[in-house]
Amino acid sequence: MQTQIITQNQTMLGLINSFIYNENIRNNKQSLIFLLQGKTGTGKEVFAREIHNSSRTRGKFIAVNCAAIPDDLFASHWFGHRKGSFSGAIEDRKGAFEEARNGTLFLDEIGEIPLKHQAILLRALQEKKGFRVGEMDKERSYNIHRIICATNIDLEKAIAENKFREDLYHRIKLLMIEIPALKDRSDDISLFIDHFLKDSKKIIPNKLRKIFTNYEWPGNVRQLQVELERLCLLSQGQILNPIHCSRELTRHIAAYYEPKPIDTSNVNLSKLFDELIETLAKNTHDTWALQRLEQGWKYGDQHGHKTNTCLIDYEFLPESEKVGNRNTVREIMKAILACDYMIANGSSSLEKSMKQFEKQLIENVLIKTNGNITEAAQSLQIDRATLSRKVSADSELKQLLEKIRKGF
C-alpha cells in the first residue's frame, strides 16, 4: 500500500510506518482515538485522511472544524437536532457523530473548543452516545472506528492555563502524533515544489529552488503552495520570476539576489532625464513630473541656484535626506528603478518607493560585506556616518545588522 503523503524525510517516514502501515492499527475493529499535533499548514488533515484510508473498515471521513462552530451550535454540529428545536432548525439533521458511523470523525482545531463544551465532548468519546438537540428522550449510539483530533496549540500549556480539560486530554492522546514543521523536513521542500508545479508547465530556476529550500516557511506546506500559486499567476513566461514573491520572502531572497551594478559610463543623461519625466507623468500622474513635462524642462536647465540634475534629490526626498554633494547619476538611476518598482507594485508614492528601493539595496550590501559599515558605505558610495544614521533610524536594518554580526 502507498500513501498520498509526499515525503522522503526520515521522521515522516517513521510516523507513516508507525501509524499508517501498522497492521495492528489497520486491522483493529475497536474505536481508536488519535491526536495530531503540529503547526498550522503542516498537513494534519492529509495525515488524518491517510489513517482513514489505511483502515480495513473504512466508512465515511467526516471533518469538523471546531474553531468555526458558533458557540451555541456545538451540540447541533456534533449530535444533530430535531426540527423546530431552535430558531433555524427547519428540519431534522444528523450530527457529525452520526454521519461518521462506521468511519472516521476528524475533529480539527480541538484546542479551540470552549471549556463548557469540552465536558459534553468527553462524555460522547467515553460513552459513544449522545442526544440530538431537542430530542432528550432518545439517546443515540455512535460506532465510530477512528476519531482523529488535531490541534496547532500546546494542549499541556492550555491545561495549565485552565483552557483545556486535563481528563479530555488524557482521553484523546491514546495515539499521539507530532507532525513536524516544514523547516524540520527541508529535504521534502523540493518534492513539494515539483508536486505543486506538475500541472502548471512552469519552471523554477535552480537558484530560487535553493532559496525556497533554505527558507523556514512559518506557514509550512500551505504557505509554500500558495507562494508557488502566486508565482505561477504573476510570472509572464515559463520560468518563475522571484520578483513576484510575496513580501514575507522578499528579504530572504535579497540575500541571494544581489543588485545589478549600474554602468553609467555611456549614459545619455539628457535622454535619461527626459524619459524619467515622461514615465512619471504618464504612468503615475506625479504632479512634479506633469508640471515639468508641460513646461518642457530639459536636463541641465537652471532652477534657481540648482539645475534639473539636482531636482530629484531636493524635491523627491524628505528634509532629513536632503544632503549636499550627491552623485546625480546615481540619484537619477535610483529614481528610475524606484519608479519601476512603484508602477509594478501599485504604489502611489515615489518617495516611499525610493526609500524601499534604497533600504533593499542597503540590506543586500550589509549582507554582502558581513555587516562591515565602512566597507558597505564605500560600496554604496556614501560616507560612513550617513550609512550609520540610516541603519540606526530603521529598526529592521538595525536588527539585520545585529543578526549578521551574531552570525545569524
N, C-alpha and C positions, 0 to 999 in steps of 0.2 A: 504494500500500500504506500501511496505517496501523498504528501500534504500539499496545500496551496501556499504554505509559508515559504517565503523567499529568504533563504539564509545559507551561509556556509560557516557561520560563526559557531564556535565550539559550545559556548554557553547555550545558545538557542537550540543547537542540535541535541544537547543534553536534556533540555526541557521537553523537546519533541519525543525523545526516546522514553523519558520517564512518565509522561502524561498522555501521549497520543498513541504511541506504538505499544504501550504497556498492555499485555494481554489480560492481566488481572483486572485492569480498569475497563478495557474494551468489552470483556465478557461479563462483567458484573451486572446482575439484573436488579440489584437493590438501588435505592435512591442515593446518589453521591453528590456531595457539595464541594465545589471548587471556589477558591478565592484568587482572582488575578489582580496583582498589584503592579503598578507601573505608571510612568509619567503619561500625560496626555499625548496621544498620537503614536504610541509605541506599537499599536496593533493588538490590543487586548481582545477586541471583538473578533478579529481574524483568528486568533488562537482559540477563542471560545467556540467558534464555528467548526474548527478542526477537531476539537474534542467531541463535539456533537457528531460530526461526520464519521468519526472513527468508531462510534458505538455500534455494537451488534444490533441493539434495539433502538432505532433512530427516532421515528416520530417527527413532530414539528420542532423548529427552532424559533422560539418566541423571545424577542428582545424588548426590554423595557428600560427607557432612560429615566431613572428615578429622579434625576435633577430637574427634569422638565415637567413633572407632575405637580399640578396646583395643590396647595396644602390640604384642601378639603376633598380631594378626589383620589387619595391614595387607595382607600379601601375599594372604591369602584374600579380603579385600574387593575388592582391585583385580583379581586374576587368577583367583580361584576356587580350588576344591580338589577333590581326588578323595576319594571315600567311604573312610572309615577312616584318612585321613592324619593325623588328630589327634583327641583326645577331643572328641566332639560333632559330628564330621563324619559324619553318618549317611547322607548321600547325596552324589552328585556335585553340584557347584554352580558355575555360571558366575560370573565376577567382573564388576565394573563395566566393565572394558575390553572384555570380550566383549559385554556387554549393549548397549554404546553403538556397536557396529559399524555403520558407515554413518550414524551420527547424531552426537549431541553428548554429550560427557562433561564434567560440571560438577564440578570439584574445589574445594569450598568450604573456607575456613579452611586453605589450603595452608601458611600460615606456621606452623601448629601441628604439622606432621609432624616427628617426631624425626629428628635428623641421620642415624642409621643406616639409616632407611628412604628418605631422600631420594635416595641413590645408586641404589636399585632403581627409584624412580620416574623418575629421569633417564634410565636405560637404556631403560625402556619408552617414554618420549616420543621418544627418539632413534631406536631400532631398530624401534619399533611392534611389538614382540614381547614375550612373557613366558611364564612357566611357571605352571601351576596348582600349588598346594601338593600335594606327594605325586605329582607327575607330571613329574619332571625329564627324562624321556626324550622328551617331546613338547612342543616349543616352538610356541606358537600366535601367529599374526599378527593384528594389530588394524588394521583400516582405519576409523579414526575421522575424520570430516570436520571436526569442531570440538572442540577441547579448551579449555575455559574454566576458568581458575584464578581464585580470588578470595581476598582476604585483607583484614583490617582492621588489620594491623600494617605498620610500615615495614620492608620487606624489606632495604633497604640498611643500615639500622641493625642488623637481625638478622644480616646478613653480618658487619658489623664486630664484633659480639659473639660470633661463631662459633656462631650458632644456625641459620644457613641457608646452604646451599651457593651459592657465587657462580656456579658453572657451571650449576646448575639455574635460578638467577635469570635468567641471560642466555638460557637456553633457552626460558623461558616468557614473556619480556617482548616477544616479537615485535610483538604488537598490544596495547600497554598503555593502559588506560583508567582515568582517575581520576574516580570518581563523587563529585560534590560533596555536602557535608553539607547538611542541610535549612536550616540557618541561612544558607547561602550561596545558597539559592534560595527565599527567603521569598516571592517572588511566586507560588510554587506552593502555599503552605500553604492558601490559600482554596480552591483547586481540590481539594486532598486532603480538606478538610473536607466539601465538597459531595459528593464521591465516597463517603466513608465513611458519610455520613448519608442517602444517597439512598433506602435501603430501610427506614429507621427511622421515618420520619414525624416526626422530632424537628426542632426549630428552634433554631438557635444565635443568641443575642442579638448584635446588631452590636458591642456593647462587648466581649463575650467573644471574638468572631471577631478583633477588633483585637488583643486581648491575646495570643491564640494566634499571630497573625501576627508579633508583636514578640518572642515567646519564642524562645530559641536552640535548644530541642529537642535536648539532648545524646544522646538515644536515637533521634533522627531520625524518619523516617516511621513506623517501627514504634511508637515511643513515642506519637506523635500518634494513631495508630489505636487503640491501647489506651486512651488517655485519653478519646477520644470514645466508645468502647465502654463505659467505666466510667460516663461521664456519662449515656449512654442508659439504662443499667440502674438507676441510682440516682435520676435525676430523675423525680419522680412525674407531672408534667404533660407537655405537649407541648414546652415550652420548656426547654432545658438550663439547669440551675441551677449556677452556679460554686461554690456551697458544697460540691459533691460532688467537686471536683477533687482530685487526689492531692496528697500532701504536697509533692512536688517543685515544684508550681506555686503553692502557697499564697502564698509571699512575693511571687512575681511578680504575682499577682493583687491582693495587698494594696495595691500601689502605684496601682492603678486604682480599686478599690472602697473609698472612704472609709467609716469607721464612721458610722452614722447618729447625729445628735445626739439626746440624750435630754432630753425636756422633762419636768421634774419638778414643774412649777407646779401641776398638778392631780392629782398622785399621792396616792392614799389609802394612806398609809404603813401603817396598821393592816392593811388588806386585803392589801397587797403583802407584808408580813411573814408573815402567816398562810399565804398561798399559797406563799411560798418554803419555809416549814417543811414544808407538806404535800407539795409537789413533791419535795423532797429525801427525805422519809421514804418516800414511796410508790414513787418511781422509782429511787432509789439506795440505799435502806435505810441511809442515813447515820445513825450512832449518835447524833450530836448532835441531829439533827432528830427522830429517833424518840423520844428522851428528852423533848424539849420538847413534841412533839405529845401524848405520853402525859400529861405534866404539865399540859397546857393553857395553856402560856405564851403571853402576848399581847404585842403591840407596846407598849413603854413600861414593862413590868414590871421591877421592881428585881431586880438580880442582884449582890449585894454593893454596891459603890460605883458600879456601872455599870448602865445599863438595857439591855433587849434590843436597843435600836437600835445598840448597840456590839458585840454578841456576834459578829457576822460578822467584824469587824475583829480582835478579840482571840482568837477561838477557831479560826478557819479559817487565818489566816496564820501563817507561821513566825515565830520570835522576832525574827529580823533585820528583819522587816517591821512589827513592832508599834510604830508611832509614834503620837503623840497628834494631836489636832485634825484628825481625818479628816472628810471630808464623808460623813455617814452615808448619805444618799440615794444618793450615787454608789457607795458600797461595796455597798449592797443591790442596786442595779441591776446592778452588775458581777457580783455573785454569781449573780443570776438568769440573766444571759447565759452565765456560765461553767457554770452548771448545765445549761442547754440544750445547750451545746457538749459537756459531759461525756456527757449521755444520747445525743446524736447520734453521738458517736464511740466509745461503749462504754468510756469511761474510768471507773476505779473511784475516782479521787481528785479531789475537788472542789478541793483546794488546788492540785494540778497544773493543773487546767483553768483556775482563776482566773489562775494565773501565765501560762499560754499565751495567754489572752484579753488580759491586760494587756500582754504582750510584743507581740502583734499590734497592739494599739492604739498602743503607743509607736512601732513601726515605721512605721505609717501617718502619724503626726503628724510624725515626723522627716523623712519624705519630703516631706510637705506643706510644712513650714517650711524645707526645703532645709538641714537639719542645724543650724538655729539653736536651741541648747539653751534659751536664755532664752525665746524665743517658743514653743517646744514645751512647756516647763514651764507657761507661762501658759495654753496651750490645754488642757493636761491638768489644770489647777487644782492643781498641786503645786509645791513650791518647787524652785528650780533645783538646789540641792545634792542633793535626793532623786533627781531625774531623772539627774543626772550619776553618782550612785552606782549606780543601776540599770543604766545603759548600761555603765559600767566593769566591773560584775560579770558581764556577759553578753558572751561573745566574739563572738556573731553580731551583737548590736546594735552592738558596737564596730566590727566590720568594715563593717556597713551605714553607720555614720556616716562612716567613712573614705572609703568609696566615694562617698557623697553629696558630701562636701567636695572630692573629686577630680573631681567631675563625671561619675561612673560611667565 
